[in-house]
Amino acid sequence: MPMSQEFMQALFPKLAAINKKFAPPYHIYYEPGIRDTLRTLKNAFSFRQMDFKEFYAVKALPKPAIMDIIKSEDCGFDCSSIPELRLARYAGARPEDIMFTSNDTSEEELIEALRSCGGCILNLDGIEYIKKVQALGPFPNLISFRLHPGVSSADGSKDMRSMADPDSKYGVPIELIVEAYRQAYQAGATRFGLHTMVCSNNLDYTNLVATYKLLLDIAKRLLDELGIELEFVNVGGGLGIPYRPGDTPFDLEAFATECKESAVQFFELNGFVPSLFMESGRFVTGPHGVLVNRVINRYRKYIEFAGLQVAMPALMRVGMYSKAYHHCTVLEQDGFLIGEGSRPIIEVSGAGPICEGCDLVLKKGMLPDPREGDLFITHDTGAHGSAMGFNYNGRCRPQELLLDGLGNVRRICRAETYDDLNARHLGLEGDEHIIHLG
């Protein structure tokens, strides 16, 4: 949806000065918005019976400056690769602040997760990884498993097929979940957690409530069958943001209220309730970033186009997902809003220069007729924007900036250069780079 009024009022009057110092294109992120979202999230789940912790999904925006903000708000990190683990540790995360949830996990990744900097919370994606972890040394004291829910729900009120693909590669099938904990206990684990992730960018909070209830249902089974008291359940991410202006925002208050009710019921029946963990990425940073482009060409084929400096190398979602949409705004070249009625409103697509027809940030949107030199703002790029960028045609990804609460702007990631792209082709003359088979 359109960026918040607060973000807009903080950014738009400064665009002329920003563009003079840091010429477009660039992503720019709004620090006060990120902090406010994290605090709102934590406050929503603050109540006596249950502890709550947000583990920010690093894959959404893996930038040290952003992770420093997350860490300063007492949040952890959800990681799924060695680079993400190292970014979290570089940000000062302790082992208990890192949840490592990979899939198709290599031995190298398991070693990095378990042995470096005191380890982390290891969240295994399959029962087959138990023996692989055993082979690496002492089995972790604390272990978690990711659940594949199949088509089950806790009370039959939700058909998980509407959220979780039964053919998904992720998680321990629900029929094997108790056996996974039995084997982990026999291997030496004494503390346990449970995780699942069944939906992405979901705006219906009742789907996340069903997920939480399912995890509590499994927690009850583990207690009854194995005597295991789970320390935490992790509902994953999945909290959506309203990309389209007409979308209804995710009802965080209602979600938290129903989770609290379920937690109290579980506590009354069992004498404890697991902590609630969450790994929101998009919800935390997504609305607090925009991509600033210039219109460099204005042309018509069978439809109207605004030719932009960059599209998919900075934002893949619109080209990659058929239903993806990002709201866009056209401003005059100095950053001023275009006066109402001063230009015709037309149907236009925002396209980039790579050799793919899907190289778009906007498909047939209604905007004031763009002109060469105008600024073209794409909203909601604070998650899965720069992180999913690529270099097809040798195109370089743009720089990234941060706007803080004092109105200052600093570059937190420079633009790529051709030398960056060419670096991997250099220095390959040594014997270690050739095998003689002739």
VMD Tcl script that draws the C-alpha trace (Angstrom):
set ca {
  {0.00 0.00 0.00}
  {1.21 3.59 -0.17}
  {4.03 4.34 2.23}
  {2.98 5.75 5.59}
  {2.28 9.45 5.87}
  {5.08 9.70 8.43}
  {7.59 8.12 6.04}
  {6.34 10.23 3.14}
  {6.55 13.48 5.11}
  {10.04 12.60 6.32}
  {11.34 11.65 2.86}
  {9.70 13.67 0.10}
  {10.82 17.16 1.21}
  {14.39 15.86 1.39}
  {14.49 14.12 -2.00}
  {16.12 17.00 -3.87}
  {18.99 17.14 -1.37}
  {19.27 13.36 -1.18}
  {19.38 13.04 -4.96}
  {22.09 15.67 -5.20}
  {24.27 13.67 -2.81}
  {23.18 10.15 -3.77}
  {21.92 10.08 -7.34}
  {19.11 7.57 -8.06}
  {18.52 4.72 -8.28}
  {18.53 3.62 -4.64}
  {16.54 1.85 -1.99}
  {15.96 3.97 1.09}
  {14.75 2.60 4.45}
  {13.03 4.45 7.29}
  {14.51 3.61 10.69}
  {11.71 5.06 12.89}
  {9.13 2.92 11.06}
  {11.14 -0.26 11.62}
  {11.56 0.48 15.32}
  {7.89 1.33 15.77}
  {6.79 -1.91 14.10}
  {9.08 -4.00 16.30}
  {7.82 -2.31 19.45}
  {4.19 -2.69 18.38}
  {4.78 -6.38 17.70}
  {6.39 -7.00 21.08}
  {3.78 -4.99 22.98}
  {0.96 -6.94 21.34}
  {2.21 -10.21 22.87}
  {3.24 -8.85 26.25}
  {1.31 -10.64 28.98}
  {2.02 -12.55 32.18}
  {1.54 -16.18 31.19}
  {3.84 -16.28 28.17}
  {7.18 -14.93 26.98}
  {7.50 -13.62 23.42}
  {10.49 -13.06 21.15}
  {10.81 -11.89 17.57}
  {13.56 -13.54 15.50}
  {13.83 -11.28 12.46}
  {14.05 -13.23 9.19}
  {17.45 -12.11 7.91}
  {16.63 -13.18 4.35}
  {14.17 -10.28 4.08}
  {16.83 -7.54 4.29}
  {20.33 -8.86 5.13}
  {22.07 -5.55 5.76}
  {24.33 -4.96 8.79}
  {22.90 -1.48 9.43}
  {19.36 -2.87 9.50}
  {20.38 -5.79 11.70}
  {21.97 -3.37 14.15}
  {18.56 -1.72 14.50}
  {16.87 -5.10 15.03}
  {19.45 -6.13 17.63}
  {19.11 -2.84 19.51}
  {15.39 -3.58 19.92}
  {16.24 -6.85 21.77}
  {15.20 -9.13 18.92}
  {16.88 -12.24 17.61}
  {17.54 -13.44 14.09}
  {16.19 -16.29 11.99}
  {18.95 -17.53 9.68}
  {18.95 -20.03 6.85}
  {22.52 -19.95 5.51}
  {26.13 -19.47 6.57}
  {26.26 -15.81 5.42}
  {23.12 -15.06 7.43}
  {24.59 -16.76 10.50}
  {27.72 -14.66 10.18}
  {25.73 -11.45 9.72}
  {23.77 -12.21 12.91}
  {26.92 -12.90 14.87}
  {28.57 -9.77 13.48}
  {25.55 -7.84 14.80}
  {26.32 -9.15 18.28}
  {23.67 -11.86 18.51}
  {24.23 -14.45 21.23}
  {23.62 -18.16 20.57}
  {20.15 -17.89 22.11}
  {19.38 -14.98 19.77}
  {19.90 -17.06 16.61}
  {17.47 -19.59 15.19}
  {19.06 -21.58 12.37}
  {16.31 -22.95 10.13}
  {17.81 -24.19 6.91}
  {16.58 -26.81 4.47}
  {18.48 -29.31 2.35}
  {21.20 -28.58 4.89}
  {24.85 -29.37 4.17}
  {27.42 -30.64 6.64}
  {29.29 -27.35 6.26}
  {26.18 -25.44 7.37}
  {25.62 -27.72 10.37}
  {29.23 -27.26 11.47}
  {28.97 -23.47 11.17}
  {25.69 -23.45 13.09}
  {26.86 -25.71 15.91}
  {30.52 -24.88 16.43}
  {31.01 -21.20 15.67}
  {30.66 -18.53 18.37}
  {28.91 -20.81 20.85}
  {26.36 -22.24 18.44}
  {22.70 -21.30 18.07}
  {19.21 -22.75 18.39}
  {19.25 -25.53 15.80}
  {15.91 -26.02 14.08}
  {16.04 -29.21 12.02}
  {14.05 -29.58 8.82}
  {13.84 -33.38 8.85}
  {14.20 -36.45 11.02}
  {17.10 -37.62 8.86}
  {19.30 -34.79 10.19}
  {19.44 -36.30 13.69}
  {22.14 -38.81 12.71}
  {24.01 -36.15 10.72}
  {24.15 -33.91 13.79}
  {25.20 -36.84 16.00}
  {28.10 -37.56 13.68}
  {29.50 -34.07 14.23}
  {30.06 -34.44 17.95}
  {28.06 -33.98 21.15}
  {24.38 -33.61 20.37}
  {22.95 -30.14 21.18}
  {21.22 -29.80 24.52}
  {18.49 -27.69 22.90}
  {16.92 -28.85 19.65}
  {13.91 -27.82 17.60}
  {12.13 -29.34 14.63}
  {10.24 -27.72 11.80}
  {6.80 -29.28 11.36}
  {5.23 -30.07 8.00}
  {1.51 -29.97 8.95}
  {0.26 -31.86 5.92}
  {-3.45 -31.09 5.78}
  {-4.06 -31.20 9.54}
  {-5.20 -28.49 11.92}
  {-5.66 -28.49 15.64}
  {-9.45 -28.41 15.76}
  {-10.59 -29.03 12.20}
  {-11.55 -25.39 11.72}
  {-8.82 -24.77 9.15}
  {-7.81 -26.90 6.22}
  {-4.05 -26.50 6.04}
  {-4.18 -27.13 2.29}
  {-5.29 -23.52 1.97}
  {-1.96 -22.42 3.44}
  {0.61 -25.23 3.48}
  {1.36 -27.06 0.25}
  {1.27 -30.81 1.03}
  {4.04 -31.24 -1.58}
  {6.29 -28.69 0.14}
  {9.92 -29.65 0.76}
  {9.89 -28.14 4.26}
  {9.59 -29.83 7.63}
  {9.01 -33.13 9.44}
  {5.72 -34.74 8.32}
  {3.20 -34.51 11.13}
  {2.96 -38.33 11.33}
  {6.68 -38.49 12.25}
  {6.94 -35.52 14.57}
  {6.68 -37.44 17.86}
  {9.24 -39.97 16.63}
  {11.61 -37.11 15.75}
  {11.56 -35.87 19.34}
  {11.95 -39.40 20.67}
  {15.09 -39.88 18.61}
  {16.45 -36.45 19.54}
  {15.92 -37.23 23.23}
  {17.71 -40.55 22.85}
  {20.56 -38.72 21.09}
  {21.05 -36.47 24.12}
  {18.77 -33.46 23.78}
  {17.03 -32.37 26.99}
  {15.43 -29.08 25.90}
  {13.08 -28.71 22.97}
  {11.23 -26.29 20.73}
  {8.82 -26.62 17.80}
  {8.55 -24.55 14.63}
  {6.38 -24.35 11.54}
  {5.85 -21.95 8.65}
  {2.68 -22.62 6.70}
  {1.83 -19.34 4.99}
  {3.52 -16.32 3.46}
  {2.31 -12.73 3.24}
  {-1.00 -13.71 4.83}
  {-3.44 -10.93 5.70}
  {-5.99 -13.24 7.37}
  {-4.93 -13.41 11.01}
  {-7.13 -16.48 11.66}
  {-4.74 -18.57 9.57}
  {-1.91 -17.68 11.94}
  {-4.15 -18.42 14.94}
  {-4.80 -21.87 13.49}
  {-1.06 -22.35 13.11}
  {-0.48 -21.46 16.76}
  {-3.24 -23.79 17.92}
  {-1.76 -26.61 15.88}
  {1.61 -26.12 17.53}
  {0.00 -26.18 20.98}
  {-1.79 -29.37 19.97}
  {1.56 -30.96 19.09}
  {3.02 -29.61 22.35}
  {0.26 -31.46 24.23}
  {1.01 -34.69 22.34}
  {4.70 -34.44 23.18}
  {3.87 -33.87 26.83}
  {1.47 -36.81 27.00}
  {3.50 -39.29 24.93}
  {7.10 -38.40 25.80}
  {6.87 -36.20 28.90}
  {8.51 -33.35 26.98}
  {7.64 -29.78 27.95}
  {8.41 -27.60 24.96}
  {10.30 -24.43 25.85}
  {8.96 -22.57 22.82}
  {6.76 -22.81 19.77}
  {7.64 -20.72 16.72}
  {4.80 -19.82 14.34}
  {7.29 -18.68 11.70}
  {6.60 -15.55 9.74}
  {3.77 -15.12 7.30}
  {2.32 -11.88 8.68}
  {1.44 -10.01 5.51}
  {1.53 -6.38 4.50}
  {-1.11 -4.71 2.33}
  {0.74 -4.13 -0.93}
  {-2.39 -2.93 -2.72}
  {-4.15 0.27 -1.59}
  {-7.42 -1.60 -1.05}
  {-5.94 -4.45 1.00}
  {-7.04 -4.83 4.62}
  {-3.99 -4.73 6.92}
  {-3.14 -7.75 9.05}
  {-5.05 -7.47 12.34}
  {-2.18 -7.84 14.79}
  {-4.30 -6.99 17.83}
  {-6.88 -9.68 17.05}
  {-4.13 -12.21 16.32}
  {-2.43 -11.48 19.64}
  {-5.72 -11.59 21.57}
  {-6.68 -15.03 20.26}
  {-3.16 -16.38 20.83}
  {-3.30 -15.14 24.42}
  {-6.64 -16.88 24.94}
  {-5.21 -20.16 23.63}
  {-2.09 -19.77 25.76}
  {-4.11 -19.21 28.93}
  {-6.23 -22.30 28.20}
  {-3.11 -24.38 27.62}
  {-1.55 -23.11 30.85}
  {-4.66 -23.91 32.88}
  {-4.73 -27.47 31.55}
  {-1.01 -28.25 31.66}
  {0.62 -25.93 34.20}
  {2.97 -24.34 31.69}
  {2.89 -22.70 28.30}
  {5.76 -22.56 25.79}
  {7.25 -19.21 24.90}
  {5.99 -17.83 21.60}
  {8.61 -17.10 18.96}
  {8.03 -15.46 15.60}
  {10.25 -14.81 12.59}
  {8.59 -11.89 10.86}
  {10.68 -10.29 8.13}
  {8.35 -8.68 5.61}
  {6.04 -7.38 8.36}
  {8.93 -5.63 10.14}
  {10.83 -3.93 7.31}
  {8.71 -4.34 4.18}
  {6.59 -1.15 4.44}
  {9.59 0.93 5.53}
  {11.55 0.92 2.29}
  {11.06 2.41 -1.17}
  {12.96 2.20 -4.45}
  {13.71 5.60 -5.98}
  {14.18 5.58 -9.77}
  {14.27 8.16 -12.53}
  {12.25 7.92 -15.71}
  {14.91 7.84 -18.42}
  {12.65 7.01 -21.37}
  {8.99 7.48 -22.13}
  {7.65 5.27 -24.90}
  {4.69 3.40 -26.30}
  {4.48 -0.07 -27.84}
  {0.97 -1.49 -27.71}
  {0.81 -0.14 -24.16}
  {2.46 2.84 -22.45}
  {5.83 2.48 -20.70}
  {7.94 4.54 -18.35}
  {11.52 3.37 -18.94}
  {13.38 3.30 -15.60}
  {16.98 3.07 -14.52}
  {16.45 -0.30 -12.84}
  {13.68 -2.84 -12.26}
  {14.19 -6.55 -11.55}
  {17.86 -6.35 -10.43}
  {16.56 -4.23 -7.55}
  {13.07 -5.76 -7.14}
  {12.28 -9.22 -8.48}
  {8.83 -9.72 -7.00}
  {6.72 -8.10 -9.72}
  {8.43 -10.03 -12.50}
  {8.77 -13.27 -10.53}
  {5.25 -13.64 -9.08}
  {2.25 -13.26 -11.35}
  {0.08 -11.69 -8.63}
  {2.73 -9.48 -7.05}
  {2.04 -5.76 -6.94}
  {3.93 -2.77 -5.58}
  {2.27 0.62 -5.38}
  {4.11 3.35 -7.30}
  {4.17 7.15 -7.22}
  {5.42 9.59 -9.85}
  {6.94 12.84 -8.61}
  {8.37 15.81 -10.44}
  {12.11 15.59 -10.91}
  {12.79 17.80 -7.87}
  {10.65 15.55 -5.66}
  {7.48 17.65 -5.56}
  {4.08 16.01 -5.85}
  {2.40 16.39 -9.21}
  {-0.53 18.76 -8.86}
  {-3.94 17.14 -9.05}
  {-5.37 17.55 -12.53}
  {-2.13 18.93 -13.98}
  {-1.48 15.73 -15.95}
  {-3.79 13.06 -17.37}
  {-4.02 9.81 -15.42}
  {-3.02 7.00 -17.75}
  {-2.41 3.24 -17.65}
  {1.36 2.74 -17.74}
  {3.95 0.07 -16.91}
  {7.29 0.80 -15.25}
  {10.01 -1.17 -17.06}
  {13.75 -1.61 -16.69}
  {16.51 -2.18 -19.26}
  {17.33 -5.91 -18.97}
  {16.46 -8.30 -21.80}
  {13.40 -9.87 -20.22}
  {9.79 -8.90 -20.83}
  {9.06 -9.33 -17.14}
  {11.59 -6.65 -16.16}
  {8.95 -4.52 -14.47}
  {8.24 -2.82 -11.17}
  {4.68 -1.98 -12.24}
  {2.27 -3.73 -14.60}
  {-0.36 -1.42 -16.09}
  {-0.84 0.91 -13.16}
  {-2.82 4.15 -13.20}
  {-0.48 7.12 -12.74}
  {-0.06 10.73 -13.78}
  {1.52 10.59 -17.24}
  {5.27 10.15 -16.50}
  {7.85 12.37 -18.16}
  {11.55 11.86 -18.67}
  {13.40 13.07 -15.59}
  {10.51 12.37 -13.20}
  {11.11 10.41 -10.03}
  {9.43 7.02 -9.95}
  {8.90 5.70 -6.40}
  {8.13 2.02 -5.80}
  {6.71 1.33 -2.35}
  {7.11 -1.56 0.11}
  {10.60 -2.61 -0.99}
  {11.97 -2.99 2.55}
  {11.79 -6.80 2.36}
  {12.65 -9.21 -0.45}
  {13.72 -6.30 -2.64}
  {17.48 -5.84 -2.66}
  {17.88 -9.28 -1.06}
  {16.52 -10.97 -4.20}
  {18.42 -8.80 -6.66}
  {20.56 -10.27 -9.45}
  {22.98 -9.33 -12.22}
  {21.55 -10.60 -15.49}
  {22.95 -8.67 -18.50}
  {25.73 -7.58 -16.16}
  {23.40 -5.03 -14.57}
  {24.51 -3.79 -11.17}
  {22.32 -3.58 -8.10}
  {21.71 -0.06 -6.76}
  {22.92 1.57 -3.57}
  {20.93 1.52 -0.33}
  {20.34 4.37 2.10}
  {18.94 4.75 5.61}
  {16.83 7.69 6.84}
  {17.03 7.99 10.63}
  {14.79 9.65 13.18}
  {16.78 12.89 13.10}
  {16.28 13.30 9.37}
  {19.82 12.25 8.48}
  {20.49 9.99 5.50}
  {23.50 7.74 5.14}
  {24.57 5.17 2.62}
  {24.52 1.68 4.15}
  {25.38 -0.27 0.99}
  {27.14 1.15 -2.06}
  {26.04 0.44 -5.59}
  {27.67 -2.49 -7.32}
  {30.20 -1.79 -10.04}
  {31.38 -3.73 -13.06}
  {34.61 -4.41 -11.15}
  {32.57 -6.15 -8.44}
  {30.97 -8.39 -11.03}
  {34.27 -9.09 -12.77}
  {36.21 -9.90 -9.58}
  {35.30 -13.60 -9.68}
  {36.90 -13.94 -13.12}
  {40.29 -12.63 -12.01}
  {43.32 -14.40 -10.50}
  {42.59 -17.82 -12.01}
  {46.05 -18.45 -13.48}
  {47.44 -20.76 -10.75}
  {47.66 -24.54 -10.80}
  {44.83 -24.81 -8.27}
  {42.47 -23.65 -11.02}
  {43.32 -26.30 -13.62}
  {43.54 -30.07 -13.96}
  {45.66 -31.53 -16.79}
  {43.88 -34.53 -18.30}
  {45.35 -34.50 -21.79}
}
mol new
graphics top color blue
foreach p $ca { graphics top sphere $p radius 0.5 }
foreach p [lrange $ca 0 end-1] q [lrange $ca 1 end] { graphics top cylinder $p $q radius 0.2 }
display resetview
